[in-house]
Amino acid sequence: MSVNYGSKRIVTGAGYGFRDWLAQRVTGTLMALFTVILLAQVIFTAGPIGYEEWAGIFASQWMKVLTFCVILSLLYHVWVGMRDIWMDYVKPLAVRLVLHVFTLVWLVGCAGWAVQALWRL
């Protein structure tokens, strides 16, 4: 009795490419829809837009929540894109690790700034 071990391959990373591809499309679509909603509000605002009108757009809770979701989507979108760039084009492991850490720290800082700006309105 013989056992064929050749058919049992372990594939590392299977499915990650599709997950990242799908995440890029979903987050991109959400950001595009948000842009359309924001442009519609700006276009249909009567008169010139000053600080009060701009703050008024983001004053409602649903807009703050939507904007927060878009901020999270944007951060994830950027992380996936930059991570793939670093992985594809930066070959020295130490340099790639430093770039990954720098990117994460930068994105967390951007998230903090965006949330502070959003809820300060």
N, C-alpha and C positions, 0 to 999 in steps of 0.2 A: 504494500500500500504506500503510495507516494503522496506527499502534500506539496502543493504548488504555492510557495511563498512569494513568488514573483509578482503575483497579482495584488498583493497587499502593500501598496505604496502609501507612505505618509506624505501628504502634501502640506507644506507649511504656507500659511498666508492665503489659503483658498477662501475666496469670497470677499476679501478685503477690498479688492479693486472695484467690484460691483457696489459694495456698500459705500465707498468713497465717491464713486461716480454718481450714485443715487443721491447721496447727501448734497453734493454740489448742485444737482438739478433742483432738488427740493428747496434748499436755502436760496438759490438764485431766483426761483419762481416766487418765493415769499417776498424777497427784497424787491422784485419787479412789481408785484401787486401793491406793496406798500408805497412804492414810488408813484404809481398811478393814483392811489387814494390821496396821497399828499399833494400831488399836482392838481387833482380835482378840487381839493379844498382851497388851494392857493388861487386857482383860476376863478373859482366862483365866489371868492371873497370880494366884496364891493370896495373899490377904492384902493389906494396904495397900502402895502403891507408894512406896518411898523412893528415895533416890539410887542405891543398889546395884541395885535391880530395874530402874530406868530405864536405868542404864548397861549393865546386862546385856542389855537388849533390843538395844542398838546395839553390843554387843561383838563379835558375829560378823561375819566379813568380808563375807558376802553382804548383811547388813543395812546395813553401811557403804557398800557399792557401790550398793545400791538407793537409799539415802538420798542419796548423791552424785548419782545420776541424777535423782532428784526435785528436788534443789536446782538442778541445771542446767535442768531442765524449768521449774521455777518462775521462774527468772531470765529465761529466754527468753519465757515466757508474759507476764511483767510487761513486758518490753521491747516486745513486739509491741503489747500493749494501751496502754501509755503513749505509744509512738511514734504510734500511730493517734490517740490523744486530742490530742497536741500538733499533729499534722498537720491534724486536722479543725477544731480550735477556736482555735488560736493563729495568727493571720494574719501578724504582723510576722516576717519571716524571721530577723532577728537574735535576737529573743526565743525563737523556736522552736529555733534552733541552741543557745542557752544552755541551754534546758530539756532538749534531747537530750543534750548533754554532761553536764549535772548528773545526769540519769537514769542514763547509762552509768557515771559515776564512782560513784554511789550503789550501783548493782547490783554492780559489781566489788567495792566495799567489803563489801557484804553477803555476796558469795560467799566472800571471804577469811575473814570472821568465821565463816560457817557451816562451812567446811571445817576451820578451826582448832578450832571447838567439836566437830565430829564426830570428828576424829582425836585429840582430847585425852582422850576418854572412856576 
